[in-house]
Amino acid sequence: MSAVTLLILLMLLFSMLKLMPGSPFNDEKLTVQQIETMKEKYGLNDPVYIQYFRYVFNMCRGDFGVSYNISKNVPITELLKTRLPTSLRIGFQAVLIGSTIGLFLGIAAALRHNSIIDTIATVLSVLGVSLPSYVFALGLAYFVGFRLGWLPLLYSTENPFNSSIMPTISLAMFSLANIARFTRTEILEVMRSDYILLARSKGVSGLQLIIKHILRNALIPIITVLGPLFVNQMTGSLVVEKIFSIPGIGELMVRSIQSNDYNVTIVLSFVYSVMYIGIMLIVDLMYGVIDPRIRLSKEENHAQS
Amino acid sequence: MRNPKIDTNSLQSEAAVDLNNLPADAFELKHNDIHAHIDTNFASQNFWLDAYKRFVKNKGAVIGLLLIVVIIFFAVVGPWMTPYTYNQQTIQQQNLAPRIKGLEWLGFNGTESIITSSGVIEKNGYEANGWDDIYYWFGSDNLGRDIFTRVWEGTRISLLVALVAVTVDILFGLSYGLISGYFGGRADMIMQRIAELLNSIPNLVIVTLMILVMSPGLGAIIVAISLIGWIPMARIARAQMLKLKEQEYVLASRSLGASPLHLIFNTIMPNIIGQIITQTMFSIPSAIFTEAFLAFVGLGIPAPLASLGTMINDAYKFATTHTYMIIFPLMILSLLMLCCNLVADGLRDALDPQQKEM
């Protein structure tokens, strides 16, 4: 299923590429002759279906073509190699920090229902869910980075940790808010259930009750939101990478859009989609690990059919 | 309630009584006023009244709604409140800090402090040039345009986008989900595959590519937002339809000969109106966000038109020197999204108290 989706996606992206208005070769100094040579060189004069098959074939070999005008003739694979790790690292940091803090906040809020922690968690999650990540990014950049000067305003490769703190926090806010909110409602729900009453009356209490009985049951729905969160992180990363000028793929995407480097835009769209589909697949598989009921029912289905 | 009872004893003893011509006093009314109570605690209540009461109890939602009304009011009236228009440039009067007549003591006195490497500079562009009767309420931007007018002009764009999102949600998303869920089988299969395909591509990619293909502009933004906005609504409508279509009242309606369209839109839809309204409300902030996001990536509406997103994008270059330029559009955008979310939360709790927080 995922493979089919990818193929259809590739076809869509390719037709988009062909439909894009304008051309990357619109430097006025180029003569018609030169443009022809360029087109010949990049194989843009062949019939569309040949271009498509060549495109897919090259993609399968990991050759994404070259950038037209961001950095001329550099293979996009090279660009990805240097930029993807940075983006992935910051995105991963953000989701990790966001979901960990969110989880703890949610648990604390649920266990101390209607207390001050609960109120803080609610306010924080409403803010985090409603405000786009660049509001946090701009706020942090202005107050912490500029007025207080505690952290570097812009990302630098020499100091990758310190300069990635602010982007990470601003990206993490959304997942933090969502996870906290979700955890809280789920745990409240689970705590009302009969099996927790049973566990309690058997004498299970404290950490064991929370981790083994409450959390494990509450985690299933929480995993569902993780996938969409990752995706949201991607959207956020475009803007946040631009604000902190992080040399990642989000920043590259923005630049390629602004300078009509369609080849790069399309490849990055593809990369984003692949990551998205991959994450969804992983989330799907995680269900089985966390919830034995799903694993068992699936096996049953297979046995029947 | 007990029915007035015929005195059976007397009937039996006088078997000759003609049952068709009972005497007027054959029935005796047994008053049950003493036994019957009207349950005032659980008096039946109109659904909407009930929802209204629950909604009003939620302070955040009420405040959010009020603020939205205020924002809409200013979006309608705001651009006419100043002597400026959104694209009028007075290049001599560029980079002026906010100044409001009568509110000077609140800080709106046209003075700004610019932090530079050589220290803090206090600057008042109005006094330096002797402009005593010029007031830029939110300041003026780097091209000498009035930010107040532009902010509200931009809010109009955001609200327009929200309106489009709501319309598409209801006209397309809702019908799509309901029809897909009702008919099931092959129609459902195909419709769900299409939605799944759209759903398997990150929204930002779809939107970006759509706009690149169609060349940036308000029309392109609206098409792009319409293209992705309806999916959550369709999913919710389908899930609800699957749940409700096996219900007995639907079966009853069907056996009375109702057509599928009647069943879908007249029998089942009124029962999920709560979820529909809630979901519609949730689609507003996400549409506003998408527009602002596009503007920030550089695909917003072209100048001199302003949207909140493009204003933030432009002012962001001056964020460290002329902070007021970014503060107002950012604040309105944040408020708008926050309030929409608060109201949506409130509506969900009010209309559908059983549903879990999602």
Interface residues (C-beta under 8 A of the other chain):
Chain A: T5 I8 L9 L12 L13 M16 L19 M20 P21 V126 L127 V129 S130 L131 P132 Y134 V135 L138 A141 Y142 F146 R147 R181 F182 T185 E189 V231 M234 T235 L238 V239 K242 I243 M253 V254 I257 Q258 Y262 T265 I266 S269 Y272 S273 Y276 I277 M280
Chain B: G60 I115 E196 L197 S200 I201 P202 N203 L204 V205 T208 L209 L212 V213 S215 P285 F289 A292 F293 F296 V297 G298 L299 I312 Y316 A319 T320 T323 I326 L330 L333 S334 M337 L338 C340 N341 L342 D345 K356 E357
